[in-house]
Amino acid sequence: MFATDPAEKPSTSGPTLSLGASFSNSYARLPERFFARLKPTPVARPRLIKFNDSLASELGVYTRGLDSDRLAAIFSGNETLLGAEPIAIAYAGHQFGGFVPQLGDGRAILLGEVLGRDGRRRDIQLKGSGPTPFSRRGDGRAVLGPVLREYLVSEAMHALGIPSTRALAAVLTGEPVYRDRQLPGAVFTRVASSHVRVGTFQYFAARGDVEGIKRLADYVIDRHDPDAKGAERPYLALLQGVVERQARLVARWMHVGFIHGVMNTDNTAVSGETIDFGPCAFMDAYDPATFFSAIDQFGRYAYGSQPGIAQWNLARFAETLLPILDPDPETASERASEAIAAFSQCFEAHWLAGMRDKLGISGAEDGDPELARALLRAMHENGADFTLTFRHLCDAAVEESADAGVRNLFANPGAYDVWAARWRSRLTLDSLEPDARARAMRRVNPAFIPRNHRVEQALDAAIEDENFSPFNELLAVLSRPYEDQKAFARYANPPQAAERVFQTFCGT
């Protein structure tokens, strides 16, 4: 059993946090140039905001007997866990198209890994835990707003069924952090399948460190692509696996109107999980040009651009692997190009499969892609809300009298009528009964998403008044996005004009 180290904090005797016999840090077994060893910087007065008991149970993390003060001490970094090998990971990255050869964990420290009840190995990392050698003159701290945003959105993404890092804990530090103004400091505990990014590979490629690339690739294969180890060309199989995971991930973002906001290569996890939720947001009215990030001045990472950007990021990943794909540079380049070119078809297949599900289509017909795109065009031209359109279609799939719920979302309801006639004609080609079709549609078309105005309201209440009730209520609603929660129906509504959010901020 592993627990907090009593030698470091003798005043905190009593019940201990158990992480099971599996707590370790395999990344710390890599060469020392891959990371920096250091401990979190203690904070003044840690106070627990939220602890994810269900995730803790899933991970095999037992907290029985621990009060909130002790949990706050542990998940602020004030107590060191036995078995932990705290490190800050080195990486580079393209940020808005420009390459930065050294970034790294400037305010995050990886404590170690746990082997969960499901047999999956996952990282436990503190964000906002103090400066590291990669802080680039920053303070290494996080502020309360972005911590709560990441908690809300990462847990919402998980509930939506989209691969994502998870939130284990949020803790106030009792110390101010200075950005454009004085703000409350906080520490976020993130759980991830791993923290290896495209930018991690770029770090070694930028230094001509082929041995480092190979060591990292072998690590990722062991952790995420064990089948690649037996392939004729393991590193090509690794590349193909990452391409597949990213195609599937971005398609699922598109299905729920999610806009990442900072799709830099250092925010592209090779595990295929959504990572880093700084200025992320969800669309209200459908418009593929939508973006919210205040640091994305030209809309590089707009909703409709995400598939293309993902492929661009993967091309940068492929470039790092060229020296180990094949001894012949020309052959290596050809194989990499083929793998990256496959992204488009792979993405399209995942996107179309998801759109068929959203529209209640169980079979496959040649006209299905155009049917889906015709609806999106009509939504765009008529300012229809993305989430509500698809949710109300679930009712319309049962009987035409329910069309009113969808028609009312369109500036010109006749545009919906024209499309709906095509849709119903297509549905006659499938054998699903209407009620069964509607039930299936409700499992993929959420009623509730993290509406930007609701997120901002929850953050404002917490920051300005230390009122966490709106945060907790919103979190509870978002944990069941596919259920009709009549008591919280207001959370499904798009914003009123005065409530609209036009920009979201990274908060680093």
C-alpha positions as CSV (number, residue, x, y, z in Angstrom):
1,M,0.0,0.0,0.0
2,F,1.2,3.5,-0.8
3,A,0.2,6.6,1.3
4,T,1.3,10.1,2.1
5,D,4.8,10.3,3.5
6,P,4.6,10.8,7.3
7,A,8.3,11.8,7.4
8,E,7.6,15.0,5.5
9,K,4.4,16.0,7.4
10,P,4.6,14.5,10.9
11,S,1.7,16.7,12.0
12,T,-0.7,14.9,9.7
13,S,-0.9,11.5,11.3
14,G,-4.1,9.5,10.9
15,P,-5.9,7.9,8.0
16,T,-3.9,7.8,4.8
17,L,-4.7,7.9,1.1
18,S,-4.2,4.4,-0.5
19,L,-3.3,4.3,-4.1
20,G,-2.9,0.5,-4.1
21,A,0.3,-1.5,-4.9
22,S,0.4,-0.3,-8.5
23,F,1.4,3.4,-7.9
24,S,4.5,4.1,-9.9
25,N,5.9,6.4,-12.6
26,S,7.0,4.6,-15.7
27,Y,7.8,7.9,-17.4
28,A,10.5,8.5,-14.8
29,R,12.2,5.4,-16.0
30,L,13.1,7.1,-19.2
31,P,16.3,9.1,-19.6
32,E,16.7,12.1,-17.4
33,R,16.6,14.5,-20.4
34,F,12.9,13.6,-20.9
35,F,11.9,15.6,-17.7
36,A,13.0,17.5,-14.6
37,R,12.6,16.0,-11.2
38,L,11.1,18.4,-8.6
39,K,8.4,18.5,-5.9
40,P,5.3,20.7,-5.9
41,T,5.7,24.0,-4.2
42,P,3.7,24.1,-1.0
43,V,0.7,26.5,-0.7
44,A,-0.5,28.5,2.3
45,R,-4.0,27.4,3.1
46,P,-5.3,24.6,0.9
47,R,-9.1,24.1,0.9
48,L,-10.9,21.4,-1.0
49,I,-13.4,22.6,-3.5
50,K,-14.4,19.3,-5.1
51,F,-13.2,15.7,-5.0
52,N,-14.4,13.2,-7.6
53,D,-15.3,10.2,-5.5
54,S,-16.6,8.1,-8.3
55,L,-13.4,8.5,-10.4
56,A,-11.3,7.8,-7.3
57,S,-13.2,4.5,-6.8
58,E,-12.7,3.7,-10.5
59,L,-8.9,4.3,-10.1
60,G,-8.7,2.3,-6.9
61,V,-7.8,5.4,-4.9
62,Y,-9.2,4.9,-1.4
63,T,-9.8,7.9,0.8
64,R,-11.8,6.4,3.7
65,G,-11.2,8.2,6.9
66,L,-9.7,11.3,5.2
67,D,-11.4,14.6,5.9
68,S,-11.5,17.5,3.4
69,D,-8.5,19.2,5.0
70,R,-6.3,16.1,4.5
71,L,-7.5,15.7,0.9
72,A,-6.7,19.4,0.3
73,A,-3.2,18.9,1.7
74,I,-2.6,15.9,-0.6
75,F,-4.1,17.4,-3.8
76,S,-2.5,20.8,-3.4
77,G,0.9,19.1,-3.3
78,N,1.6,20.0,0.3
79,E,1.9,16.3,1.1
80,T,4.0,13.9,-1.0
81,L,2.6,10.5,-1.8
82,L,4.7,7.5,-1.0
83,G,5.8,6.0,-4.3
84,A,5.5,9.3,-6.1
85,E,8.3,10.4,-8.4
86,P,7.2,14.0,-9.2
87,I,8.5,15.2,-12.6
88,A,7.8,18.0,-15.1
89,I,7.8,16.7,-18.6
90,A,9.7,18.3,-21.5
91,Y,8.0,19.0,-24.8
92,A,8.0,21.4,-27.7
93,G,5.1,22.4,-30.0
94,H,3.6,24.4,-32.8
95,Q,1.5,27.1,-31.3
96,F,-0.9,28.7,-33.8
97,G,1.4,27.5,-36.5
98,G,4.7,28.8,-35.1
99,F,7.2,26.3,-33.7
100,V,8.5,26.7,-30.1
101,P,11.4,24.3,-29.5
102,Q,11.0,24.2,-25.7
103,L,7.7,24.4,-23.8
104,G,7.2,21.7,-21.2
105,D,5.2,21.4,-18.0
106,G,5.5,25.0,-16.8
107,R,2.9,24.7,-14.1
108,A,2.2,21.0,-13.9
109,I,3.9,18.1,-12.1
110,L,3.2,14.4,-12.8
111,L,3.1,12.5,-9.5
112,G,2.8,9.0,-10.9
113,E,0.5,6.4,-12.3
114,V,-2.2,4.1,-11.0
115,L,-3.5,0.9,-12.4
116,G,-7.3,1.2,-12.1
117,R,-9.9,-1.4,-11.4
118,D,-10.4,-1.7,-15.2
119,G,-6.8,-2.6,-15.7
120,R,-6.0,0.8,-17.4
121,R,-2.9,2.7,-16.4
122,R,-3.5,6.4,-15.9
123,D,-1.4,9.4,-14.9
124,I,-2.1,11.6,-11.9
125,Q,-0.9,15.1,-12.4
126,L,-1.2,18.4,-10.4
127,K,-1.7,21.6,-12.4
128,G,-0.9,24.9,-10.8
129,S,1.6,23.3,-8.4
130,G,4.3,25.9,-8.8
131,P,7.2,26.8,-11.1
132,T,9.3,24.3,-12.9
133,P,12.4,24.6,-15.2
134,F,9.9,24.9,-18.1
135,S,7.9,27.9,-16.6
136,R,9.6,30.5,-18.8
137,R,9.5,33.1,-16.1
138,G,5.9,32.2,-15.2
139,D,4.7,31.7,-11.6
140,G,3.7,28.1,-12.2
141,R,0.3,28.7,-10.6
142,A,-3.3,28.3,-11.8
143,V,-6.3,30.5,-11.0
144,L,-9.6,29.3,-9.9
145,G,-11.6,30.1,-13.1
146,P,-9.6,27.9,-15.5
147,V,-9.4,25.1,-12.9
148,L,-13.2,25.0,-12.5
149,R,-13.7,25.3,-16.3
150,E,-11.4,22.2,-16.8
151,Y,-13.2,20.3,-14.1
152,L,-16.6,21.0,-15.6
153,V,-15.8,20.5,-19.3
154,S,-13.6,17.4,-18.9
155,E,-16.2,15.7,-16.8
156,A,-18.9,16.7,-19.2
157,M,-16.9,15.3,-22.1
158,H,-16.5,12.0,-20.3
159,A,-20.3,11.9,-19.6
160,L,-20.9,12.6,-23.3
161,G,-18.8,9.5,-24.1
162,I,-15.9,11.4,-25.7
163,P,-12.3,10.4,-24.7
164,S,-11.0,13.0,-22.3
165,T,-8.7,13.6,-19.5
166,R,-10.6,13.6,-16.2
167,A,-10.9,15.7,-13.0
168,L,-10.0,14.1,-9.7
169,A,-9.8,17.2,-7.4
170,A,-9.9,21.0,-7.3
171,V,-8.3,22.8,-4.4
172,L,-8.0,26.5,-3.4
173,T,-4.5,27.4,-2.4
174,G,-5.3,30.3,-0.1
175,E,-2.8,32.4,-2.1
176,P,-3.5,35.1,-4.6
177,V,-2.4,34.8,-8.2
178,Y,-1.7,37.9,-10.3
179,R,-2.9,38.0,-13.9
180,D,-4.7,41.1,-15.2
181,R,-5.9,41.4,-11.7
182,Q,-5.6,39.5,-8.4
183,L,-7.4,36.2,-8.5
184,P,-7.7,33.2,-6.2
185,G,-5.2,30.5,-6.8
186,A,-6.1,26.9,-7.2
187,V,-4.6,23.5,-8.0
188,F,-6.3,21.0,-10.4
189,T,-5.6,17.2,-10.3
190,R,-5.8,15.8,-13.8
191,V,-6.1,12.1,-14.7
192,A,-5.0,11.0,-18.2
193,S,-4.1,7.9,-20.1
194,S,-0.8,9.6,-20.5
195,H,0.6,13.1,-21.0
196,V,2.7,12.3,-24.1
197,R,1.9,14.8,-26.9
198,V,2.8,15.3,-30.5
199,G,5.0,18.1,-29.0
200,T,6.8,15.6,-26.8
201,F,8.1,14.0,-30.0
202,Q,8.9,17.4,-31.5
203,Y,11.1,18.2,-28.5
204,F,13.5,15.4,-29.4
205,A,13.2,15.9,-33.2
206,A,14.2,19.6,-32.8
207,R,17.4,18.4,-31.1
208,G,18.2,15.8,-33.7
209,D,17.9,13.2,-30.9
210,V,16.8,10.1,-32.9
211,E,17.6,7.9,-29.9
212,G,15.2,9.9,-27.8
213,I,12.5,9.7,-30.5
214,K,12.9,5.9,-30.6
215,R,12.8,5.6,-26.8
216,L,9.6,7.7,-26.6
217,A,8.0,5.8,-29.5
218,D,8.8,2.5,-27.7
219,Y,7.2,3.9,-24.5
220,V,4.0,4.9,-26.4
221,I,3.8,1.5,-28.1
222,D,4.1,-0.3,-24.8
223,R,1.5,2.0,-23.2
224,H,-1.0,2.7,-26.0
225,D,-0.3,0.5,-29.0
226,P,0.9,-2.9,-27.7
227,D,-0.3,-4.6,-30.9
228,A,2.1,-2.5,-32.9
229,K,5.0,-4.2,-31.2
230,G,4.4,-7.3,-33.2
231,A,3.8,-5.5,-36.5
232,E,6.2,-5.7,-39.4
233,R,6.9,-2.0,-39.1
234,P,6.1,-1.1,-35.4
235,Y,6.6,2.7,-35.8
236,L,4.4,2.9,-38.8
237,A,1.8,1.0,-36.9
238,L,2.2,3.5,-34.1
239,L,1.7,6.4,-36.5
240,Q,-1.4,4.7,-38.0
241,G,-2.8,4.1,-34.5
242,V,-2.4,7.8,-33.5
243,V,-4.0,8.9,-36.8
244,E,-7.0,6.6,-36.2
245,R,-7.5,7.9,-32.6
246,Q,-7.3,11.5,-33.6
247,A,-9.7,11.0,-36.5
248,R,-12.2,9.4,-34.2
249,L,-11.7,12.0,-31.4
250,V,-12.2,15.0,-33.6
251,A,-15.3,13.5,-35.3
252,R,-16.8,13.1,-31.9
253,W,-16.0,16.7,-31.1
254,M,-17.9,17.7,-34.2
255,H,-20.9,15.6,-33.2
256,V,-21.5,17.7,-30.1
257,G,-20.4,21.1,-31.3
258,F,-17.2,21.2,-29.2
259,I,-14.5,23.7,-30.1
260,H,-11.2,23.0,-28.5
261,G,-9.8,26.5,-29.0
262,V,-6.0,25.7,-28.8
263,M,-5.3,22.7,-31.1
264,N,-1.6,23.2,-30.9
265,T,0.7,20.2,-31.3
266,D,1.5,20.4,-27.6
267,N,-2.2,20.0,-26.9
268,T,-2.5,16.9,-29.1
269,A,-2.3,13.8,-27.0
270,V,-1.1,10.6,-28.8
271,S,-3.5,8.6,-26.5
272,G,-6.4,10.1,-28.4
273,E,-7.9,11.9,-25.4
274,T,-9.1,15.5,-25.3
275,I,-6.5,17.4,-23.3
276,D,-6.2,21.0,-22.1
277,F,-9.5,22.9,-21.8
278,G,-8.3,26.5,-21.6
279,P,-10.5,28.6,-24.0
280,C,-12.7,25.6,-25.1
281,A,-16.4,26.2,-25.8
282,F,-19.5,24.7,-27.3
283,M,-21.5,26.2,-30.2
284,D,-25.0,27.5,-29.7
285,A,-26.3,28.4,-33.2
286,Y,-24.6,26.3,-35.8
287,D,-21.9,28.0,-37.8
288,P,-18.7,26.2,-38.9
289,A,-16.7,29.4,-38.6
290,T,-17.5,29.7,-34.9
291,F,-14.6,30.2,-32.5
292,F,-14.4,31.8,-29.0
293,S,-10.7,31.7,-27.9
294,A,-9.4,35.2,-27.2
295,I,-5.9,34.1,-28.2
296,D,-7.1,32.7,-31.6
297,Q,-7.1,36.1,-33.4
298,F,-7.8,34.7,-36.9
299,G,-10.0,31.7,-36.1
300,R,-7.3,29.1,-37.0
301,Y,-9.0,26.7,-34.6
302,A,-12.6,27.4,-35.6
303,Y,-15.1,24.6,-35.3
304,G,-15.1,23.7,-39.0
305,S,-11.3,23.9,-39.2
306,Q,-10.7,21.2,-36.6
307,P,-10.4,18.2,-38.9
308,G,-7.9,19.9,-41.1
309,I,-5.9,21.2,-38.2
310,A,-5.8,17.7,-36.7
311,Q,-4.4,16.3,-39.9
312,W,-1.8,19.1,-40.0
313,N,-0.8,18.3,-36.4
314,L,-0.5,14.6,-37.4
315,A,1.8,15.5,-40.3
316,R,4.1,17.2,-37.8
317,F,4.0,14.0,-35.7
318,A,4.9,12.0,-38.8
319,E,7.9,14.2,-39.5
320,T,9.4,13.4,-36.1
321,L,9.1,9.7,-36.9
322,L,10.8,9.8,-40.3
323,P,14.3,8.7,-39.0
324,I,12.8,5.5,-37.5
325,L,10.1,4.7,-40.1
326,D,12.6,3.4,-42.6
327,P,16.4,3.7,-43.2
328,D,15.7,5.1,-46.7
329,P,14.4,8.7,-46.3
330,E,12.3,8.5,-49.5
331,T,10.6,5.3,-48.4
332,A,10.0,6.8,-44.9
333,S,8.5,9.9,-46.4
334,E,6.2,7.9,-48.7
335,R,4.9,5.7,-45.8
336,A,4.4,8.7,-43.6
337,S,2.5,10.5,-46.3
338,E,0.2,7.6,-46.9
339,A,-0.6,7.3,-43.2
340,I,-1.4,11.0,-43.0
341,A,-3.5,11.0,-46.2
342,A,-5.6,8.2,-44.6
343,F,-6.8,10.6,-42.0
344,S,-9.4,12.2,-44.3
345,Q,-11.1,9.0,-45.1
346,C,-10.9,7.8,-41.5
347,F,-12.4,11.0,-40.2
348,E,-15.1,11.0,-42.8
349,A,-16.1,7.4,-41.9
350,H,-16.3,8.3,-38.1
351,W,-18.1,11.5,-38.8
352,L,-20.6,9.9,-41.1
353,A,-21.3,7.0,-38.7
354,G,-22.0,9.4,-35.9
355,M,-24.2,11.6,-38.1
356,R,-26.2,8.6,-39.1
357,D,-26.7,7.8,-35.4
358,K,-27.7,11.4,-34.7
359,L,-30.3,11.2,-37.5
360,G,-31.7,7.9,-36.5
361,I,-30.4,6.1,-39.6
362,S,-29.5,2.5,-39.0
363,G,-28.4,1.4,-42.5
364,A,-26.1,3.0,-45.1
365,E,-27.2,4.7,-48.4
366,D,-25.2,6.7,-50.8
367,G,-27.1,9.9,-50.2
368,D,-26.6,9.9,-46.4
369,P,-23.6,12.3,-46.4
370,E,-25.5,14.9,-48.4
371,L,-28.6,14.4,-46.2
372,A,-26.5,15.2,-43.1
373,R,-24.8,18.2,-44.8
374,A,-28.1,19.6,-46.1
375,L,-29.4,19.8,-42.5
376,L,-26.2,21.5,-41.4
377,R,-26.5,24.0,-44.2
378,A,-30.1,24.8,-43.3
379,M,-29.2,25.2,-39.7
380,H,-26.4,27.6,-40.6
381,E,-28.6,29.7,-42.9
382,N,-31.4,29.9,-40.3
383,G,-29.5,30.3,-37.0
384,A,-30.7,27.0,-35.6
385,D,-29.2,25.8,-32.3
386,F,-26.9,22.9,-32.9
387,T,-27.7,20.8,-29.7
388,L,-31.5,21.5,-29.6
389,T,-32.0,20.8,-33.3
390,F,-30.7,17.2,-32.9
391,R,-32.4,16.7,-29.5
392,H,-35.8,17.7,-30.9
393,L,-35.3,15.5,-33.9
394,C,-35.5,12.6,-31.5
395,D,-39.2,13.5,-30.9
396,A,-39.8,14.2,-34.6
397,A,-38.6,10.7,-35.4
398,V,-41.6,9.4,-33.5
399,E,-44.3,11.5,-35.1
400,E,-44.5,14.5,-37.5
401,S,-46.6,16.5,-35.0
402,A,-43.4,16.9,-33.0
403,D,-41.8,18.8,-35.9
404,A,-42.9,22.1,-34.3
405,G,-40.1,21.7,-31.7
406,V,-37.5,21.7,-34.5
407,R,-39.2,24.2,-36.8
408,N,-39.3,26.8,-34.1
409,L,-35.5,26.8,-34.0
410,F,-35.2,27.9,-37.7
411,A,-35.6,31.5,-38.8
412,N,-37.4,30.1,-41.9
413,P,-39.2,27.0,-40.7
414,G,-39.9,26.1,-44.3
415,A,-36.2,25.3,-44.7
416,Y,-36.6,22.6,-42.1
417,D,-39.8,21.3,-43.8
418,V,-38.0,20.8,-47.1
419,W,-35.2,18.9,-45.4
420,A,-37.5,16.9,-43.1
421,A,-39.4,15.5,-46.2
422,R,-36.1,14.1,-47.5
423,W,-35.2,12.7,-44.0
424,R,-38.5,10.9,-43.6
425,S,-38.2,9.4,-47.0
426,R,-34.8,8.1,-46.1
427,L,-36.0,6.6,-42.8
428,T,-38.5,4.4,-44.7
429,L,-35.5,2.5,-46.0
430,D,-34.6,1.3,-42.5
431,S,-36.5,-1.2,-40.5
432,L,-36.4,0.5,-37.0
433,E,-39.6,1.2,-35.2
434,P,-40.1,4.9,-34.5
435,D,-39.9,4.5,-30.7
436,A,-36.8,2.4,-30.9
437,R,-35.3,4.9,-33.3
438,A,-36.0,7.8,-31.0
439,R,-34.5,5.9,-28.0
440,A,-31.3,5.3,-30.0
441,M,-31.2,8.9,-31.1
442,R,-31.5,10.2,-27.5
443,R,-28.5,8.1,-26.5
444,V,-26.3,10.2,-28.9
445,N,-28.0,13.6,-29.0
446,P,-27.5,15.2,-25.7
447,A,-30.1,17.4,-24.0
448,F,-27.4,19.2,-22.0
449,I,-23.9,20.5,-22.9
450,P,-21.7,23.0,-21.0
451,R,-23.4,26.1,-22.4
452,N,-20.8,28.8,-22.4
453,H,-23.0,31.3,-20.5
454,R,-23.8,28.7,-17.8
455,V,-20.1,27.9,-17.4
456,E,-19.3,31.6,-17.1
457,Q,-22.1,32.1,-14.5
458,A,-20.8,29.3,-12.4
459,L,-17.2,30.6,-12.6
460,D,-18.2,34.1,-11.8
461,A,-20.1,33.0,-8.7
462,A,-17.1,31.0,-7.5
463,I,-14.5,33.7,-8.2
464,E,-16.5,36.8,-7.0
465,D,-18.5,35.4,-4.1
466,E,-16.9,32.0,-3.3
467,N,-20.3,30.5,-4.1
468,F,-19.8,27.0,-5.5
469,S,-23.4,26.1,-5.6
470,P,-23.9,27.0,-9.3
471,F,-20.7,25.0,-10.1
472,N,-21.9,21.9,-8.3
473,E,-25.4,22.1,-9.7
474,L,-24.1,22.5,-13.3
475,L,-21.6,19.6,-12.8
476,A,-24.4,17.4,-11.6
477,V,-26.6,18.2,-14.6
478,L,-23.7,17.6,-17.0
479,S,-23.0,14.2,-15.5
480,R,-26.3,13.0,-17.1
481,P,-26.3,14.8,-20.5
482,Y,-28.6,12.3,-22.3
483,E,-31.4,12.3,-19.7
484,D,-34.4,14.6,-19.7
485,Q,-33.9,16.3,-16.4
486,K,-37.1,18.3,-16.1
487,A,-36.1,20.0,-12.9
488,F,-33.1,21.5,-14.7
489,A,-34.6,22.1,-18.1
490,R,-33.3,25.7,-18.1
491,Y,-29.8,24.4,-18.5
492,A,-30.7,23.1,-21.9
493,N,-31.7,26.5,-23.2
494,P,-29.4,28.6,-25.3
495,P,-28.4,32.0,-24.0
496,Q,-30.5,35.1,-24.2
497,A,-29.0,38.0,-26.1
498,A,-27.6,39.6,-22.9
499,E,-26.1,36.2,-21.8
500,R,-24.1,35.4,-24.9
501,V,-20.4,34.7,-24.5
502,F,-18.3,35.9,-27.3
503,Q,-14.8,35.1,-26.0
504,T,-13.2,32.5,-23.7
505,F,-9.8,32.9,-22.1
506,C,-7.0,30.5,-21.5
507,G,-6.1,31.8,-18.0
508,T,-2.6,30.6,-17.8
